[in-house]
Amino acid sequence: MRIPLGGLARKLIKDNLLTEAGAEKAAADAARKRIPFVTHLVDGHLVKARDIAMASSQEFGVPLLNLDTLEIDSEVVKQVDEISYAAIHIKPDNRAITH
């Protein structure tokens, strides 16, 4: 069964990150496994996640934000953790609070 290639697959081919045959095989394998095309590409080490993110950003006109470039104050992280623990009723030692 031949799977039609979408815009992202075509962009990956255009950027020489996949061949057309490789994209068709990846799309068919992903469909057979019932997993998303991108998941199959990344999990199968066919295309790097960063390359897919960059191609997706260009193809769909969505800005790309590299979270690794952000510096987050450790005090803010502690506050978020405390809020998260309270919201999901988990103690900091990862034990669930039972009512």
URDATA-V497667 format. One record per pair of residues at least 24 apart in sequence whose ideal C-beta (glycine too) atoms are under 10 Angstrom apart, sorted by the first residue. I is the first residue (numbers start at 1). J is the second residue. D is the distance in Angstrom with one decimal. If there is no record, write none. Layout:
i/j/d
I/J/D
I/J/D
This chain:
i/j/d
1/28/6.9
1/31/7.9
1/32/9.0
2/27/9.0
2/28/7.7
3/27/4.1
3/28/5.2
3/29/9.5
3/30/8.3
3/31/5.7
3/32/9.6
3/37/8.9
5/37/9.2
6/37/7.7
6/59/9.5
7/55/9.8
7/56/9.3
7/59/5.5
7/60/7.5
8/37/7.3
8/38/7.3
8/41/9.4
8/52/7.6
8/55/6.7
8/56/6.0
8/59/5.7
8/60/7.9
9/37/6.9
9/38/9.8
9/41/9.2
9/55/9.8
9/59/9.8
10/55/9.9
10/59/8.2
11/52/9.4
11/54/9.7
11/55/4.8
11/56/7.7
11/58/6.8
11/59/4.2
11/60/9.0
12/37/9.7
12/38/9.8
12/41/7.9
12/46/9.3
12/47/6.2
12/51/7.9
12/52/7.3
12/55/5.7
12/56/9.4
12/59/8.9
13/55/10.0
14/55/8.6
14/58/9.8
14/59/9.2
15/47/9.5
15/51/7.6
15/54/8.5
15/55/5.7
15/58/8.4
15/59/9.5
17/41/8.9
17/46/8.6
17/47/5.1
17/48/8.3
17/51/5.5
17/52/7.9
17/54/9.6
17/55/6.8
18/46/6.9
18/47/6.3
18/51/9.8
18/55/9.9
22/46/7.0
22/47/9.2
23/47/9.5
